[in-house]
C-alpha cells in the first residue's frame, strides 16, 4: 500500500511541476534570446532597441562565415541570428551562429556589408 501511495505522489508531483513549467526545457527559449544571452556586455550595448529586433534564419555553412565559427564545428547548417542596427562605420551587423540544437553558440562576428 505504501508503494502505491508513494508512486501516486511521485506521479502527481511530476505532473504538477511540468504543468507549472518548472521542468520546461531550454528549447522553448527563442533563438534570438539564446544568441543575446551569449553576448558580452560590450556586445549587448551595441543593440539599440531589443534583442527581438533581429533576423533569424537557417543558413548553409559557407566559406564566408566559417572564419567566425568554432574550428570543431562540422555540420553543414547553422542558425544565423543577425541583430539589426548594430553596424558601425567599420563593421556590419552583429551576428551569432547557433547549432541546430538551438542551444549551442558555435560562433559570432560581424556581417560584411
C-alpha positions as CSV (number, residue, x, y, z in Angstrom):
1,X,0.0,0.0,0.0
2,X,2.9,2.4,0.8
3,X,4.4,1.7,-2.6
4,X,1.2,2.6,-4.4
5,X,0.8,5.8,-2.3
6,X,4.4,6.8,-2.9
7,X,4.1,6.1,-6.7
8,X,0.9,8.1,-6.9
9,X,2.5,11.0,-5.1
10,X,5.5,11.0,-7.4
11,X,3.2,11.0,-10.5
12,X,1.2,13.9,-9.0
13,X,4.4,15.8,-8.3
14,X,5.8,15.3,-11.8
15,X,2.5,16.4,-13.4
16,X,2.3,19.5,-11.1
17,X,5.9,20.5,-11.9
18,X,5.5,20.0,-15.6
19,X,2.3,22.0,-15.6
20,X,3.9,24.9,-13.8
21,X,6.8,25.0,-16.2
22,X,9.5,24.1,-13.7
23,X,10.7,21.2,-15.8
24,X,10.4,23.1,-19.0
25,X,13.3,22.6,-21.5
26,X,15.6,25.3,-22.8
27,X,14.4,24.6,-26.3
28,X,11.4,26.9,-25.7
29,X,13.7,29.9,-25.5
30,X,13.6,32.0,-28.7
31,X,16.7,31.7,-30.7
32,X,17.4,35.5,-30.6
33,X,17.4,35.3,-26.8
34,X,19.8,32.3,-26.8
35,X,22.1,34.4,-29.0
36,X,21.7,37.5,-26.9
37,X,22.5,35.7,-23.7
38,X,25.8,34.6,-25.2
39,X,27.0,38.2,-25.8
40,X,29.4,40.1,-23.7
41,X,28.3,43.3,-22.0
42,X,30.0,45.4,-24.7
43,X,28.3,43.5,-27.5
44,X,24.9,43.8,-25.7
45,X,25.5,47.6,-25.6
46,X,25.6,47.6,-29.4
47,X,21.9,46.6,-29.6
48,X,19.9,49.9,-29.5
49,X,16.4,48.6,-29.1
50,X,15.7,45.0,-28.2
51,X,17.2,41.5,-29.0
52,X,13.8,40.9,-30.7
53,X,14.9,43.4,-33.4
54,X,16.8,40.7,-35.2
55,X,16.5,38.3,-38.1
56,X,16.8,34.5,-37.7
57,X,17.4,32.0,-40.5
58,X,18.9,28.6,-41.1
59,X,21.9,29.0,-43.4
60,X,24.4,26.8,-45.0
61,X,27.9,26.9,-43.6
62,X,29.9,28.8,-46.3
63,X,33.5,30.0,-46.6
64,X,32.3,33.5,-45.8
65,X,31.0,32.5,-42.3
66,X,33.3,29.6,-41.4
67,X,36.0,32.0,-40.2
68,X,33.6,33.3,-37.5
69,X,32.8,29.8,-36.2
70,X,34.4,27.3,-33.9
71,X,37.0,25.2,-35.6
72,X,35.5,22.0,-34.4
73,X,32.0,22.6,-35.8
74,X,31.5,20.1,-38.6
75,X,27.8,20.4,-39.6
76,X,26.6,21.9,-42.9
77,X,24.0,24.2,-41.5
78,X,23.6,26.7,-38.6
79,X,21.0,29.2,-37.4
80,X,22.1,32.8,-38.1
81,X,20.8,35.5,-35.7
82,X,21.6,39.0,-37.1
83,X,21.0,41.8,-34.7
84,X,19.7,44.8,-36.7
85,X,21.0,48.3,-36.3
86,X,24.3,47.2,-34.7
87,X,26.6,48.2,-37.6
88,X,29.3,50.8,-37.3
89,X,31.5,52.7,-39.7
90,X,34.0,49.8,-39.7
91,X,31.8,46.7,-39.5
92,X,28.4,45.3,-40.3
93,X,25.7,44.0,-38.1
94,X,26.5,41.7,-35.1
95,X,25.7,38.0,-36.0
96,X,25.6,34.9,-33.7
97,X,25.6,31.4,-35.1
98,X,23.7,28.6,-33.3
99,X,23.9,24.9,-33.7
100,X,20.8,23.1,-35.0
101,X,20.1,22.0,-31.4
102,X,19.0,25.7,-30.9
103,X,21.0,26.0,-27.7
104,X,24.8,25.9,-28.5
105,X,26.5,29.0,-29.8
106,X,29.1,28.0,-32.4
107,X,30.4,31.4,-33.5
108,X,29.8,35.1,-33.7
109,X,31.2,38.1,-35.6
110,X,30.0,40.9,-37.9
111,X,28.4,40.7,-41.3
112,X,30.4,42.1,-44.2
113,X,28.3,44.9,-45.5
